[in-house]
Amino acid sequence: MEILPFGGTDAGGVQRLHGGIPAITLSIPCRYVHTPNEMVNAGDVQAAITLLARFLEEAHTGDYAL
């Protein structure tokens, strides 16, 4: 896992709304981002789906206070 040192998503703004709303961004490695030839590895997409599904199954058990 890594934290992007630059760039951003709407999650950054959402996180600061109303005193803090928990937000998460799940990124998939991508080549040629923002072009008509953008490419991803199908295995990375499947792994992201699996990770998100697992998180959603278990999210209610954690304390995600800011």
C-alpha positions in Angstrom: 0.0 0.0 0.0 1.2 3.5 -0.6 -0.1 7.0 -0.1 0.1 9.2 -3.2 2.4 12.2 -2.6 0.5 14.3 -5.1 -2.7 14.5 -7.0 -6.1 14.0 -5.4 -9.7 12.9 -5.7 -13.0 14.1 -4.5 -12.4 12.1 -1.3 -10.1 14.8 0.0 -12.8 17.4 -0.1 -15.5 15.0 1.3 -13.2 14.1 4.2 -13.1 17.7 5.3 -16.9 18.4 5.2 -19.0 18.8 8.3 -16.2 18.4 10.7 -14.8 15.3 9.0 -16.4 12.4 7.1 -14.5 9.2 6.8 -13.5 8.7 3.2 -11.4 6.1 1.4 -10.0 5.9 -2.1 -9.2 2.6 -3.7 -6.8 3.0 -6.7 -5.9 0.5 -9.3 -2.5 0.8 -11.0 -3.0 2.2 -14.5 -0.8 2.9 -17.5 -1.5 5.9 -19.7 -4.0 7.4 -17.3 -6.5 10.0 -18.7 -5.9 8.9 -22.3 -7.9 6.9 -24.7 -5.4 4.1 -24.3 -5.6 3.7 -20.5 -4.7 0.2 -19.5 -5.0 -1.8 -16.3 -4.1 -5.4 -15.4 -7.3 -7.6 -15.1 -5.8 -9.2 -12.0 -5.4 -5.8 -10.3 -9.0 -5.0 -11.1 -10.2 -8.3 -9.6 -7.9 -7.8 -6.5 -9.4 -4.4 -6.0 -13.0 -5.8 -6.2 -12.0 -8.5 -3.7 -10.4 -6.0 -1.3 -13.4 -3.6 -1.5 -15.9 -6.5 -0.9 -13.9 -7.7 2.1 -13.8 -4.2 3.5 -17.5 -3.7 3.1 -18.2 -7.0 4.8 -16.1 -6.0 7.8 -16.4 -2.2 7.9 -19.0 -2.3 10.6 -16.6 -4.0 13.0 -14.0 -1.2 13.0 -13.7 2.2 14.6 -13.0 4.7 11.8 -13.1 7.8 13.8 -11.1 10.7 12.5 
